[in-house]
Amino acid sequence: MNPLSLLSRPLTELLALPLTEQFPGLRAGSARFDGPGGTLMHVAVRDAITAYLSSEHVANDHGAFPASQYSTRVAEWAADRFRALIGADAGEVVFGANMTTLTSTFLQGLAEHVGPGDELVVTELDHEANVAPWRALAAARGATVRVARMAQDGTLPVEAVTEQLSARTRWVAVTAASNALGATPDLPAISAAAHAVGARVYVDGVQIVAHRPVEVAAWGCDAFVTSPYKWYGPHCGALWLSDGVAGEVRVPGQVPSAGDEPGERLSLGTTNFEAVLGTGVAAEVLLGWDRKECAEREAGLTALLVEGLAADARVTLLGPAGGAERAGVVTFQVAGHSAEAVADHLARSGVSVWHGTFYASSAMRAVSPGEPDAVRAGISHYTTRDDVAQLVDAVAGLRD
């Protein structure tokens, strides 16, 4: 059973189409830099979901499955493709509404393993969805939360995390890439330090998947969570748990890895199977691209955008310095204009961006204490050099 058979054309053919056909949401004259808040859906994902919802049952080589049985197999297939995407040979997968919901659900299962005297480490760089639930768990269980602070340049040094570790640390919650600033912490080093004191590592991978190849095994993650609608898929969430964590923390909705007994591990209930299918197809789309080449291309566009904005004396760039690695996010302010006014002007110029603190107010206040609101532009797979020029020109056109 291969759900890719739902596509009207082979995936390889769809991936060879012009960008305007791969992403039907693109419109002439419009430059989309709102990817960090949610990317456009790939045509393969759209077509697979449409075909799934249009079918009462789906035939395979051996006949037809009832809809419910087929949907269960779809979930198992999607979990397998998600593991492949993030470099996980084993482990279990949980599908849910989004990263925030999955994190809260996971911590409900973790609660019995946390108690007075235990410590949980969060970071100033992280999205609130990877901070607030951990604080709530600590408050409910009598544990202590320790915070790793950012450097002035908007990055998170390894030392900032290691300074908060102790023999009492149970979990470290950290982002793979900041949704607000694009900073990318050194996950292998952070994981190694956490494991050295007996702690585990929970990684928010929402922003990283669209921009960099992910290797949870090499990074040392014990849990990795992301939202496919940030990487050309549907509104959904996907959480990977290492075998060690999955054996201790029971989370509703876990999909087994190969060799597990479905009766013991599988408890999906009634879930959004079309979104789960779309997640698997989105994973296949990314796996079908040359991820290294894509990352290099995006890095070039990011550098071009940074260079163009930096040439305007009114612009203040926030986050990693020019030349530093960013995960496709460029955040800035324009002197004499509020972030909202800049975003409105860009929208009238056909450029889509986000403004505010992006549910990462601690990170934004750390880099801009007086005025944390800023404009965020994200580079996506469908971003072009013309798009970058359109954004830079629109900012230059702001009247003082």
Secondary structure, DSSP 8 states (H G I E B T S, - for coil): --GGGGSSS-HHHHHTS-HHHH-TT--TT-EE--GGG-----HHHHHHHHHHHT-SSEEETTEEE-HHHHHHHHHHHHHHHHHHHHT-SS-EEEEES-HHHHHHHHHHHHGGG--TT-EEEEETTS-GGGTHHHHHHHHHHT-EEEEE---TTS---HHHHHTT--TTEEEEEEESS-TTT-----HHHHHHHHHHTT-EEEEE-TTTTTTS---HHHHT-SEEEE-GGGTTS-S-EEEEE-HHHHTT---TTEE--TT--HHHH----S--HHHHHHHHHHHHHHHHS-HHHHHHHHHHHHHHHHHHHHTSTTEEEESS-TTS--SSEEEEEETTB-HHHHHHHHHHTTEE-EEE-TT-HHHHHHH-SS---EEEEE--TT--HHHHHHHHHHHHT---
